[in-house]
Amino acid sequence: MLTKLRQIAAKIEVTEGTAETLAAADAGLLVSEPTFEAVIPKTERNVATHQLGRFRKVVGTQIARMTFKAELKGSGTAGTAPALGKYLKACGMSETVVAVTSVTYAPLTQAVPSLTIAGYFDGVFKSLVGARGKYRLIGRIGEHIIVEMEWMGRYVAVTDVAMLSGVTYDTTTEPQPLLSAAFSAHGFAGKLNSIDIDYNNTLTAREDASLASGIISHTITDREMTGSFNVEEELVATEDYWGKNLSGVEGALTYTLTGAAGNIVTVAGTDLQYQQAAENDREGVSGLQMDFALDRNTGDDGFSIAFT
């Protein structure tokens, strides 16, 4: 089997933890490096007899983990959700659609949907039910933004299933590189060369001993949004990164990837607080690595991804 012959498909579940039937229409997200892992603990039976050796372990709860990387890009049509949309929703983000204008994702606590998500791995079908996830945005100058996603859910027995045919991949709309990007932190347009944002959900199994798997689904029980960016160091009089790190003051963050209508992506935070400042050498230019937290404001806010 070939590692390049892989597809990811997913569908929002009508009933949490009840598997949905997947089809070609549920695929289409371009991904790289998809992986699947069975997380099935075995309990030791450390009993004593007149002979040495261990007895067969007891098989426990049945959990699965999937990871993959996707591209941060729009659908190519303003007001139409991107292929990434349902995945962002299952990571705990609301979706607000303004027809012919925009689609915006923001933090969500209640009524977060679960996914049936599967990988078609060159003839082998590997899936999770009741899955929810978390992600990290990875940005490097001159490169497109990568969305690194991790999913946890109930393990389903692996079977042989042919890859989906008739899948429509969005190959026309290309992701925009981190160039011509309108970047600002605390109101200052620093000279950026990298930025990462971690939408770090705590994923917790919903356990039920009445089930053979012991697991209904995974749910989001906490969230901590953090990140870092690397900029050229400035005079304190120009931008006091060190002083703002010391004071703990909060400020806005934004960067925009400029593309055609339907593929303009704006990542924004309202309450960025620096956590640490450290200097570095950018090939002879003095740089600063600024670690930060993205705090909530009134609740289910403080961060957004908008496609316009």
Secondary structure, DSSP 4 states (H G I P E B T S, - for coil): --TT-EEEEEEE-SSTTSPPPP-GGG----EEEEEEEEE--EE------SS-S-PPPEE---EEEEEEEEE----SSTTS--TTHHHHHTTTEEEEEETTTEEEEEE--SS---EEEEEEETTEEEEEEEEEEEEEEEEEBTSBPEEEEEEEEEE---EE-PPPSS-----SSPPPBBSS---EETTB---EEEEEEEEEEEEEEEE-TTSSSSEEEEEEEEEEEEEEEEEE---TTT--HHHHHHHT-EEEEEEEE--STT--EEEEEEEEEEEEEEEEEETTEEEEEEEEEE--SSSS-SEEEEE-
